[in-house]
Amino acid sequence: MNFFKRFAQNRGALVGLVILGLVVLLALLAPFLYPDSPWRMVQRPFLAPGEVSGFWLGTDVMGRDVAAGLAHGAWVSLLIGLISTVVALAIGVPLGALAGYFGGKIDDALMRFTEFFQTIPNFALAIVLVAIMEPSTFSIVLAIAIVSWPPVARLVRGEFLSIKHREYVEAARLVGQTHRDIIIKQILPNTLSPVIVLASLMVATAILLESSLSFLGLGDPDTMSWGYMIGAARTVMRQAWWLSVIPGVAILLTVLALNLVGEGLDDALNPQLARAR
């Protein structure tokens, strides 16, 4: 209960939660609001928003409904953001836990492995990986996960280093608990707060990465996304500004909402830091 009270005290977090809820609702209702394919040409090209009844966001360069693309793109962006974050956590948390708990040569080896990925710019590595595997939803999720897990590993390692010598961990060792039980049952639950906050920010970063890849033509050719909508309209910005602005605003609001929610989670899960700020 205290968690929810602390979260509700952050007005920015509540605003972000409302915006995020609307985006999720739009993504869930997309198949019902727009049952036809978002690639289907439904009217003449370059209809301005509200110019023709039934097309309240207008049409794009091919006569496709912008609102339909926006709704279906919300589902794609959220799905890729969530799945890639889960995969990144599945890689980073175990590696960070092992490095922080055992230390020594295991720590050195795992951290050198982590640093190898951090020496390459995330976006450049994602482009190379998607280009090698051919653009698809699977390759985009995998590429984003691969470039996203190193910060998770470093965070979890730091938390394990600060917790593993505490009294309750030493007591667990004395009663004969295995390393596996100590890691999973004693230490890992106490590292979840910062990981949850980081995960919310990772989803936002993943959405930006997916949009950037789609903008460059490296998105799934069979899937409508916000990044693709911006990229397809970049040559007609003067003639039809709304084709780039509308999906751009959708990306901006979604990423902003996730960051606000992440800040609220940080305040709620770490009240001492919130009071210090």
PyMOL commands that set and color helices and strands:
alter all, ss='L'
color gray80, all
select helices_A, chain A and resi 2-8+11-33+66-102+104-118+122-133+137-163+167-174+179-215+226-236+242-269+271-276
alter helices_A, ss='H'
color red, helices_A
deselect
rebuild
show_as cartoon
